[in-house]
Amino acid sequence: MNQSHLIVKEKILALESSFEVDQWIVNGIHIWPYVRIKLYFLLLRNSNLEPNTDNSANDNRKNKIDKKWIDNLKLALNLVTGLFRVESFFLSLKKKKIVFFGAHFHRVKHGQEYFNRFFDAMVSHHQLEKEVYMIEYQKVYQYNYNQKAIIPLERLLEDFKLVMKLKAQFQSQRNNYSLNDYQDFLSVVEDEIENTKMLKITIKDLLKWSTKIQNLAIFYKRFYLKVKPDKIIFSGYFGWDDLYAAVLTANNLNIKTIDFQHGTQSNVHMVFSSWTKMPLEGFNIMPKQYWSWDEKSKVCIDYWAKNTSNIITKVVGQPYLQYWKQKNSNLKPENKVILYTLNLMPLSEMFNKKLGESINDSECSWAIRLHPRNEFSIDDIKFYLDSLGVDKRNYDIHDAKEVPLPEIMSKAVIHITAFSGSVIEAKMMGVPSVIINSIGKEIYKDYIDSEFIYFINQTSTSFKTDFLRLFHQIKENKYIFEKQNIVNPLLT
């Protein structure tokens, strides 16, 4: 991550102020959120990304010709079975009041089942099992809480997209778009930002993308009209075309669309912050409501939502923390730990020699918690810590999907992170946090108070001394778990 979040923010806002982004429409779809979010994540990546060199398409042409009739037969069979599965799915649907969109990396193990840590607490506490569908938009675990409510979106859309691909061969596409000054925008972006071509945001690309969204909207429209939900709730509406299409279709049908906070919502997170140009009724591929964990997160959205006519923000807390606390009210951990929640960063940025010395010299064992979308194996981390001279007896590593966050947080004397959203959750659970990365300092500048949330730079020569001193100060204090009601999504 070579650029700070603030520099990235300034770059995006400079572009937003210079062009008519709120008026860019392709085939009835506002495209600026799609483009801006892609630019945002590109600017946060390393600038040394190599282009995709996949040559899998270079098959032997003779083999393709020889197998053409077999491929056609397979395609026909796949179309028939796919069409059957799609129609069977729609016939099986029942009316539900809420449709949730989540992913496997939002789940954590409860006994033998995987539990969505944002939604299932509300469903279980308010006994809404028969009132909801839970759409999993990536892979689906074998055993999940409220299994009957789960819809495996990726598998269903494979069949649906195959059918739509066949229909497209007999239909001509008519494009209608308004992209005044977009080509000028592209020229500026390509001159100033590296690797922009990998984003595929040319006008030709956007026309193709909009066709894909329109086709997916056919699926969602049929789904929504059959289910008749009052609300569609996402734990992150962005990043997947399947989700943009789901939001767009629900908005067009006047169904309430809600983004439920699943991490940091700060003034430098450009998915949720500083939308300076927007239609009065908002962009049609963005939700109309935002449910935040705390007031500071809500304020970041309020700042721009106040300029619209229909975007609503609400503080609903983090229901899973309250749910877990109620289910484990008598639990008294015997062994206290120092909790370190990891981010999606290189190992060298998460661990250095000073941190390794702190692990060795701490009186508590360290619990190192992997990010839910972790890119390293536990063995990778152990090997790296071993290279820093960290004693294996001084730490344990926890898979985020195997150990509930509130369970390990309940044992923590102190919580450490670079910039994880767990800072907010720790505060709710009465656990002080230490942010150890300058990016985290930037993100949480409104939270750092040197009373509950602290900053000590991991690269400082005095890190170990400062951290151990703070640890001894904190361990003598008593902090209180913030009690909140578990929100009922039907009534909110």
C-alpha positions as CSV (number, residue, x, y, z in Angstrom):
1,M,0.0,0.0,0.0
2,N,2.3,2.7,-1.3
3,Q,-0.1,5.7,-0.9
4,S,-1.8,6.9,2.2
5,H,-5.6,6.8,2.3
6,L,-5.6,10.6,2.5
7,I,-3.7,11.0,-0.8
8,V,-6.0,8.5,-2.4
9,K,-9.0,10.4,-1.2
10,E,-7.6,13.7,-2.5
11,K,-6.9,12.1,-5.9
12,I,-10.5,10.8,-6.2
13,L,-12.1,14.0,-5.0
14,A,-10.0,16.0,-7.5
15,L,-11.4,13.8,-10.3
16,E,-14.9,14.0,-9.0
17,S,-14.8,17.8,-8.9
18,S,-13.5,18.1,-12.4
19,F,-16.0,16.0,-14.3
20,E,-19.8,15.6,-14.6
21,V,-19.7,12.2,-12.8
22,D,-23.2,12.4,-11.4
23,Q,-24.6,12.6,-15.0
24,W,-22.8,9.6,-16.4
25,I,-25.4,7.0,-17.3
26,V,-25.1,3.9,-19.5
27,N,-28.3,2.0,-20.4
28,G,-30.1,3.5,-17.4
29,I,-27.3,2.7,-14.9
30,H,-25.3,5.3,-13.0
31,I,-21.7,4.2,-13.6
32,W,-19.7,6.6,-11.4
33,P,-20.0,4.4,-8.2
34,Y,-18.7,1.4,-10.2
35,V,-15.8,3.4,-11.7
36,R,-14.9,5.3,-8.5
37,I,-14.8,2.2,-6.3
38,K,-12.6,0.4,-8.8
39,L,-10.3,3.4,-8.9
40,Y,-10.2,3.5,-5.1
41,F,-9.1,0.0,-4.7
42,L,-6.6,0.3,-7.5
43,L,-5.0,3.3,-5.8
44,L,-4.6,1.2,-2.6
45,R,-2.8,-1.6,-4.3
46,N,0.9,-1.8,-4.9
47,S,2.0,0.0,-8.1
48,N,4.1,-3.0,-9.2
49,L,1.2,-5.2,-10.2
50,E,2.1,-7.3,-13.2
51,P,-0.4,-7.8,-16.0
52,N,-2.3,-11.1,-16.4
53,T,-0.2,-13.4,-18.5
54,D,-2.7,-16.2,-18.6
55,N,-2.3,-18.0,-21.9
56,S,-4.9,-20.7,-21.4
57,A,-6.8,-19.6,-24.5
58,N,-3.9,-20.7,-26.8
59,D,-5.2,-24.2,-27.2
60,N,-4.5,-26.3,-30.3
61,R,-7.0,-25.3,-32.9
62,K,-7.2,-28.7,-34.5
63,N,-8.4,-30.3,-31.2
64,K,-11.0,-27.6,-31.0
65,I,-12.4,-28.3,-34.4
66,D,-12.3,-32.1,-33.9
67,K,-14.2,-31.7,-30.6
68,K,-16.7,-29.1,-31.9
69,W,-19.6,-31.4,-32.2
70,I,-19.0,-32.8,-28.7
71,D,-18.8,-29.3,-27.3
72,N,-22.1,-28.4,-29.0
73,L,-23.8,-31.5,-27.6
74,K,-22.5,-30.7,-24.1
75,L,-23.7,-27.1,-24.5
76,A,-27.2,-28.3,-25.4
77,L,-27.3,-30.6,-22.5
78,N,-26.1,-27.9,-20.1
79,L,-28.7,-25.5,-21.4
80,V,-31.5,-27.9,-20.9
81,T,-30.4,-28.9,-17.4
82,G,-29.5,-25.3,-16.5
83,L,-32.9,-24.1,-17.6
84,F,-34.6,-26.8,-15.6
85,R,-32.7,-25.8,-12.5
86,V,-33.4,-22.1,-12.9
87,E,-37.2,-22.8,-13.4
88,S,-37.2,-25.2,-10.4
89,F,-35.6,-22.6,-8.3
90,F,-38.1,-19.9,-9.1
91,L,-41.0,-22.3,-8.5
92,S,-39.7,-23.2,-5.1
93,L,-39.5,-19.6,-3.8
94,K,-41.8,-18.3,-1.1
95,K,-42.6,-14.9,0.2
96,K,-40.1,-13.5,2.7
97,K,-39.8,-10.2,4.4
98,I,-36.1,-9.8,4.2
99,V,-33.4,-11.0,1.8
100,F,-29.8,-10.9,3.1
101,F,-26.7,-10.9,0.9
102,G,-23.6,-12.4,2.6
103,A,-20.5,-14.5,1.9
104,H,-18.7,-17.4,3.4
105,F,-16.0,-15.1,4.8
106,H,-18.7,-13.4,6.9
107,R,-19.3,-16.7,8.8
108,V,-17.8,-18.2,11.9
109,K,-18.2,-21.6,13.4
110,H,-20.8,-22.2,16.1
111,G,-20.6,-25.8,17.0
112,Q,-20.9,-27.7,13.7
113,E,-22.6,-24.8,11.9
114,Y,-21.3,-21.6,10.3
115,F,-23.0,-18.5,11.5
116,N,-23.1,-15.2,9.7
117,R,-21.6,-12.8,12.2
118,F,-23.6,-9.8,10.9
119,F,-27.0,-11.2,10.2
120,D,-27.7,-14.4,12.0
121,A,-27.6,-12.8,15.4
122,M,-30.6,-10.7,14.5
123,V,-32.4,-13.7,12.9
124,S,-31.8,-16.0,15.8
125,H,-32.6,-13.5,18.6
126,H,-35.8,-12.3,17.0
127,Q,-36.8,-15.8,15.7
128,L,-36.9,-14.7,12.0
129,E,-35.7,-18.0,10.5
130,K,-38.9,-18.4,8.4
131,E,-39.0,-14.7,7.4
132,V,-35.7,-14.5,5.5
133,Y,-33.6,-15.7,2.6
134,M,-29.9,-15.7,3.0
135,I,-28.1,-15.3,-0.4
136,E,-24.5,-16.5,-0.3
137,Y,-22.9,-14.8,-3.3
138,Q,-19.7,-16.9,-3.3
139,K,-19.0,-20.4,-2.1
140,V,-21.3,-22.0,0.4
141,Y,-20.2,-24.1,3.4
142,Q,-21.9,-27.5,3.9
143,Y,-23.4,-26.8,7.3
144,N,-24.8,-23.4,8.1
145,Y,-27.2,-21.9,10.6
146,N,-30.7,-21.7,9.1
147,Q,-29.6,-23.9,6.2
148,K,-33.1,-23.9,4.6
149,A,-33.0,-20.2,4.1
150,I,-29.7,-20.2,2.1
151,I,-29.6,-19.6,-1.6
152,P,-26.3,-20.5,-3.4
153,L,-26.2,-17.5,-5.8
154,E,-23.1,-18.4,-7.7
155,R,-24.3,-21.8,-8.8
156,L,-27.8,-20.5,-9.8
157,L,-26.3,-17.7,-11.8
158,E,-24.1,-20.1,-13.7
159,D,-27.2,-21.7,-15.1
160,F,-29.0,-18.4,-15.6
161,K,-26.0,-16.7,-17.4
162,L,-25.8,-19.7,-19.8
163,V,-29.4,-19.3,-20.8
164,M,-28.9,-15.5,-21.2
165,K,-25.9,-16.1,-23.4
166,L,-28.0,-18.2,-25.7
167,K,-30.7,-15.6,-25.9
168,A,-28.2,-12.9,-26.7
169,Q,-27.3,-14.7,-30.0
170,F,-30.8,-13.9,-31.2
171,Q,-31.1,-10.4,-29.9
172,S,-29.5,-7.1,-31.0
173,Q,-28.2,-4.8,-28.3
174,R,-29.2,-1.1,-28.4
175,N,-27.1,1.1,-26.3
176,N,-28.2,4.4,-24.8
177,Y,-25.7,6.4,-22.8
178,S,-24.8,9.9,-21.6
179,L,-21.1,10.2,-21.0
180,N,-20.3,13.9,-21.5
181,D,-16.6,14.5,-20.8
182,Y,-16.0,10.8,-19.9
183,Q,-13.3,10.4,-22.6
184,D,-11.5,13.5,-21.1
185,F,-11.7,11.8,-17.7
186,L,-10.2,8.6,-19.1
187,S,-7.3,10.5,-20.6
188,V,-6.5,12.2,-17.3
189,V,-6.8,8.9,-15.3
190,E,-4.6,7.0,-17.7
191,D,-2.0,9.8,-17.6
192,E,-2.0,10.1,-13.8
193,I,-2.7,6.6,-12.4
194,E,-0.8,3.4,-13.2
195,N,-2.4,0.2,-14.3
196,T,-5.7,1.9,-15.2
197,K,-6.2,-0.3,-18.2
198,M,-6.6,-3.4,-16.0
199,L,-9.8,-1.8,-14.6
200,K,-11.7,-2.1,-18.0
201,I,-13.5,1.2,-17.7
202,T,-13.4,2.4,-21.3
203,I,-16.8,3.3,-22.9
204,K,-16.7,0.0,-24.8
205,D,-16.1,-1.8,-21.5
206,L,-18.9,0.1,-19.7
207,L,-21.4,-0.8,-22.5
208,K,-20.4,-4.5,-22.1
209,W,-20.7,-4.2,-18.3
210,S,-24.1,-2.5,-18.4
211,T,-25.4,-5.4,-20.6
212,K,-24.2,-7.8,-18.0
213,I,-26.0,-5.9,-15.3
214,Q,-29.2,-5.6,-17.3
215,N,-29.2,-9.4,-17.9
216,L,-28.6,-10.1,-14.2
217,A,-31.4,-7.6,-13.4
218,I,-33.8,-10.0,-15.3
219,F,-32.9,-12.7,-12.7
220,Y,-33.3,-10.4,-9.7
221,K,-36.6,-8.8,-10.9
222,R,-38.2,-12.2,-11.2
223,F,-36.7,-13.2,-7.8
224,Y,-38.0,-10.1,-6.1
225,L,-41.4,-10.2,-7.6
226,K,-41.9,-13.8,-6.4
227,V,-40.4,-13.3,-2.9
228,K,-41.9,-9.7,-2.4
229,P,-39.3,-8.7,0.3
230,D,-39.7,-5.4,2.2
231,K,-35.9,-5.1,2.5
232,I,-32.7,-6.2,0.9
233,I,-29.7,-6.1,3.3
234,F,-26.0,-6.3,2.2
235,S,-22.9,-6.7,4.2
236,G,-21.0,-4.7,1.6
237,Y,-22.9,-3.9,-1.6
238,F,-19.8,-3.2,-3.7
239,G,-17.1,-5.1,-5.6
240,W,-19.2,-7.8,-7.3
241,D,-21.3,-7.2,-10.4
242,D,-23.9,-9.7,-9.0
243,L,-24.4,-7.3,-6.1
244,Y,-24.6,-4.1,-8.1
245,A,-27.3,-5.7,-10.2
246,A,-29.2,-6.8,-7.0
247,V,-29.1,-3.2,-5.7
248,L,-30.1,-1.7,-9.0
249,T,-33.1,-4.0,-9.4
250,A,-34.4,-3.5,-5.9
251,N,-34.1,0.3,-6.2
252,N,-36.0,0.2,-9.5
253,L,-38.8,-1.8,-7.7
254,N,-38.8,0.6,-4.7
255,I,-37.7,-2.2,-2.3
256,K,-35.6,-0.8,0.6
257,T,-31.9,-1.4,0.0
258,I,-29.6,-1.4,3.0
259,D,-25.8,-1.6,3.5
260,F,-25.0,-3.1,6.9
261,Q,-21.6,-2.1,8.3
262,H,-19.1,-4.9,8.1
263,G,-15.8,-3.0,8.9
264,T,-14.4,0.5,9.0
265,Q,-16.5,3.4,7.7
266,S,-14.1,6.3,8.1
267,N,-13.7,9.6,6.4
268,V,-11.0,8.2,4.1
269,H,-12.9,5.0,3.1
270,M,-14.0,6.1,-0.3
271,V,-16.8,3.6,-0.6
272,F,-18.6,5.3,2.3
273,S,-17.0,8.7,2.5
274,S,-17.1,12.1,0.6
275,W,-19.5,11.6,-2.3
276,T,-19.5,15.2,-3.4
277,K,-21.5,14.8,-6.6
278,M,-24.6,12.7,-6.6
279,P,-28.1,12.9,-8.0
280,L,-30.7,14.1,-5.6
281,E,-32.1,10.6,-5.2
282,G,-28.7,9.0,-5.0
283,F,-27.0,6.7,-7.5
284,N,-29.1,3.8,-8.5
285,I,-26.4,1.1,-7.9
286,M,-25.9,2.3,-4.3
287,P,-28.2,1.4,-1.3
288,K,-30.6,4.0,0.1
289,Q,-30.0,3.1,3.7
290,Y,-26.8,2.6,5.7
291,W,-26.9,0.9,9.1
292,S,-23.7,1.7,11.1
293,W,-22.2,0.2,14.3
294,D,-21.6,3.5,16.0
295,E,-22.2,7.2,15.7
296,K,-18.7,8.1,14.3
297,S,-19.3,5.7,11.4
298,K,-22.7,7.1,10.8
299,V,-21.3,10.7,10.7
300,C,-19.1,9.9,7.7
301,I,-22.1,8.9,5.7
302,D,-24.3,11.7,7.1
303,Y,-21.9,14.3,5.7
304,W,-22.8,13.5,2.1
305,A,-26.2,11.8,2.6
306,K,-27.7,15.1,3.9
307,N,-27.4,16.4,0.3
308,T,-29.8,13.8,-1.0
309,S,-33.6,13.4,-0.7
310,N,-33.9,9.8,0.3
311,I,-30.7,8.3,1.8
312,I,-31.1,7.4,5.4
313,T,-28.5,6.5,8.1
314,K,-29.0,4.6,11.4
315,V,-26.9,3.4,14.3
316,V,-27.8,-0.2,15.0
317,G,-24.7,-1.5,16.9
318,Q,-23.0,-4.7,16.1
319,P,-25.7,-7.3,17.0
320,Y,-23.3,-10.3,17.0
321,L,-21.3,-9.0,20.0
322,Q,-24.5,-8.6,22.0
323,Y,-25.8,-12.0,20.9
324,W,-22.6,-13.8,21.8
325,K,-22.4,-12.0,25.2
326,Q,-26.0,-13.1,26.0
327,K,-25.3,-16.7,25.0
328,N,-22.0,-16.8,27.1
329,S,-22.9,-14.5,30.0
330,N,-21.4,-16.9,32.6
331,L,-18.2,-17.4,30.7
332,K,-15.1,-16.3,32.7
333,P,-11.9,-16.8,30.8
334,E,-9.1,-18.2,32.9
335,N,-6.2,-17.1,30.8
336,K,-5.9,-13.5,29.6
337,V,-4.3,-12.7,26.2
338,I,-3.1,-9.9,24.0
339,L,-5.1,-9.9,20.8
340,Y,-3.6,-9.0,17.5
341,T,-6.0,-8.8,14.6
342,L,-4.3,-8.9,11.2
343,N,-5.1,-7.0,8.0
344,L,-4.6,-7.8,4.4
345,M,-1.0,-6.7,4.3
346,P,2.5,-8.2,3.6
347,L,3.9,-10.1,6.6
348,S,6.8,-7.7,6.8
349,E,4.3,-4.8,7.4
350,M,2.4,-6.7,10.1
351,F,5.4,-8.1,12.0
352,N,8.8,-6.5,12.6
353,K,11.6,-7.2,15.1
354,K,10.3,-4.7,17.7
355,L,6.8,-6.4,17.6
356,G,8.5,-9.8,17.8
357,E,10.4,-8.7,20.9
358,S,7.2,-7.4,22.5
359,I,5.6,-10.9,21.9
360,N,8.6,-12.5,23.6
361,D,8.7,-10.1,26.6
362,S,4.9,-9.9,27.3
363,E,3.5,-11.5,30.4
364,C,0.5,-12.6,28.5
365,S,0.3,-15.0,25.5
366,W,-0.6,-13.3,22.2
367,A,-3.6,-14.4,20.2
368,I,-2.9,-13.6,16.5
369,R,-6.2,-13.5,14.6
370,L,-6.2,-14.0,10.9
371,H,-8.2,-11.7,8.7
372,P,-11.4,-13.4,7.3
373,R,-10.0,-13.1,3.8
374,N,-6.5,-14.0,4.9
375,E,-3.9,-14.7,2.2
376,F,-1.4,-16.5,4.3
377,S,-1.4,-20.0,5.8
378,I,-0.8,-20.4,9.6
379,D,2.5,-22.1,8.7
380,D,3.6,-19.0,6.6
381,I,3.1,-16.8,9.7
382,K,4.9,-19.2,12.0
383,F,7.8,-19.4,9.7
384,Y,8.0,-15.6,9.4
385,L,7.8,-15.2,13.2
386,D,10.4,-17.8,13.7
387,S,12.7,-15.7,11.4
388,L,12.2,-12.8,13.8
389,G,13.2,-15.0,16.8
390,V,9.7,-15.2,18.2
391,D,9.2,-18.1,20.6
392,K,6.3,-20.3,19.5
393,R,5.3,-20.8,23.1
394,N,4.3,-17.1,23.3
395,Y,1.5,-17.0,20.8
396,D,-1.4,-18.9,19.1
397,I,-2.8,-18.2,15.7
398,H,-6.6,-18.3,15.2
399,D,-8.5,-18.7,12.0
400,A,-11.3,-16.0,11.9
401,K,-13.9,-18.5,10.8
402,E,-13.1,-21.0,13.5
403,V,-13.0,-18.8,16.6
404,P,-15.7,-16.1,17.1
405,L,-14.2,-12.6,17.6
406,P,-16.2,-11.9,20.8
407,E,-14.9,-15.2,22.3
408,I,-11.3,-14.3,21.9
409,M,-12.0,-10.6,22.6
410,S,-13.5,-11.6,26.0
411,K,-10.1,-12.9,27.0
412,A,-8.2,-9.9,25.8
413,V,-6.5,-7.4,28.1
414,I,-5.6,-5.3,25.1
415,H,-6.3,-5.3,21.3
416,I,-3.6,-4.5,18.7
417,T,-4.1,-3.9,15.0
418,A,-2.8,-2.0,12.0
419,F,-6.2,-0.7,11.0
420,S,-8.8,-3.5,11.5
421,G,-12.5,-2.6,11.9
422,S,-12.2,-4.7,15.1
423,V,-11.1,-1.4,16.8
424,I,-14.8,-0.4,17.0
425,E,-15.9,-3.9,18.1
426,A,-13.2,-3.9,20.8
427,K,-14.4,-0.6,22.1
428,M,-18.0,-2.0,22.3
429,M,-16.7,-5.0,24.2
430,G,-14.7,-2.9,26.7
431,V,-11.3,-3.8,25.3
432,P,-8.8,-1.0,24.7
433,S,-7.0,-0.9,21.4
434,V,-3.6,0.1,20.2
435,I,-3.2,1.0,16.6
436,I,0.4,0.4,15.4
437,N,0.4,1.5,11.8
438,S,0.3,5.1,10.4
439,I,-2.6,4.0,8.0
440,G,-4.6,3.1,11.1
441,K,-3.8,6.4,12.7
442,E,-5.2,8.1,9.6
443,I,-8.3,6.0,9.5
444,Y,-9.1,6.3,13.2
445,K,-8.0,9.8,13.9
446,D,-11.5,10.6,15.2
447,Y,-11.3,7.6,17.6
448,I,-7.8,7.9,19.1
449,D,-8.3,9.4,22.5
450,S,-5.4,8.0,24.6
451,E,-8.0,6.7,27.0
452,F,-9.5,3.8,25.1
453,I,-7.8,3.9,21.7
454,Y,-4.1,4.6,21.4
455,F,-1.5,4.9,18.7
456,I,2.1,3.6,18.9
457,N,3.9,3.3,15.7
458,Q,5.3,-0.2,15.2
459,T,8.4,1.3,13.4
460,S,9.3,3.5,16.4
461,T,12.6,2.5,18.1
462,S,10.8,2.8,21.4
463,F,7.8,0.6,20.4
464,K,8.5,-2.3,22.8
465,T,9.0,0.0,25.7
466,D,6.0,2.2,25.0
467,F,3.8,-0.8,24.4
468,L,4.7,-2.7,27.5
469,R,4.3,0.4,29.6
470,L,0.8,1.0,28.2
471,F,0.0,-2.7,28.7
472,H,0.8,-2.5,32.4
473,Q,-1.2,0.7,32.7
474,I,-4.3,-0.8,31.0
475,K,-4.3,-4.1,32.8
476,E,-5.0,-2.3,36.1
477,N,-8.1,-0.6,34.7
478,K,-11.6,-2.0,34.4
479,Y,-13.6,-1.4,31.2
480,I,-17.3,-2.0,30.6
481,F,-19.0,-3.9,27.8
482,E,-21.4,-1.6,26.0
483,K,-24.9,-3.0,26.3
484,Q,-27.2,-2.5,23.4
485,N,-30.4,-4.1,22.2
486,I,-30.1,-6.5,19.3
487,V,-31.8,-4.7,16.5
488,N,-34.8,-6.3,14.8
489,P,-34.3,-5.7,11.1
490,L,-38.1,-6.0,10.5
491,L,-38.8,-3.0,12.7
492,T,-35.8,-0.8,11.9
